């Protein structure tokens, strides 16, 4: 899914947070921690499983949305297309990519109520592998108003060895139009796991939006996490939007770093602009490392410029407006 791809990108970035030496919380240590945030996503995007998925998507497999993304895009329209009309249940069985690069429906009855794609994958050093992608455990919302999926499991293997899996789950409000919770877990076997969970009040409209943090419009929490299974290094990120449009971002890692950013509700008296005041703190093992302060404007122009400044423990300052931009996009 595009949703999956964005989670992969975001969680890979989290996995790239750098290690910091023991001792005082210096500006160098703190900048290492912050700078690692800018490198999130590279890890997952360059993994073997991601390259195999990219190869699969470029082969234009049959089914809804497969040819345009690494996997299924997370919009309502594409999630509905999994079922009706002409969704996954219309292509159940086994498909093989033949030597002319055409997908052939070699067995429409096996596996039952699932889809198996088989093809030859050529890796970066020109070694050929037998690749398989299985879409299974499909369940759909039972209401008459919709056909949105409640469960999906996707497994990927290379030469009969499991290399990755993805698990999607969702719970829908009774009319079937909106979800009050969505979860997604993606694991690259023996390498890392990342996940996302979205929860909100059932009284608030929530759409499964393809851009996740960029345009979700709801009151609730987005929780993202990642763990490097080789090093046991983990990162946990939560972003909460409150009913008054204020918000809070918390990020922590298993090496003792924590960051909190708060954004106020709109405090502008100009109806053409929104202004949010920002404050926060970075700590390491509970010790103060830096303060965060600033202002976010929407829209921005020459007289309304967003600025987020980090004041380090030695009283020097650095401009990290990109952190505010990421957070602010969630509140828009």
Secondary structure, 3 states (H helix, E strand, C coil): CHHHHHHHHHHHHHHCCCCCCCCCCCHHHHHHHHHHHCCCCHHHHCCHHHHHHHHHHHCCCCCCCHHHCCCCCCCHHHHHHCCCCCCHHHCCEEEEECCCCCEEEEECCCCCCCEEEEEEEECCCCCEEEEEEEEEEEEECCCCCCCCEEEEEEEEEECCEEEEEEEEEEEECCCCCCEEEEEEEEEECCCEEEEEEEEECCCCCCCCCCCHHHCCCCCEEEEEEEEECCCCEEEEEEEEECCCCCEEEEEEECCCEEEEEEECCCCCCCCCCEEEEEEEEEEECCEEEEEEEEEEEECCECCECCEEEEEECCCCEEECHHHHHHHHHHHC
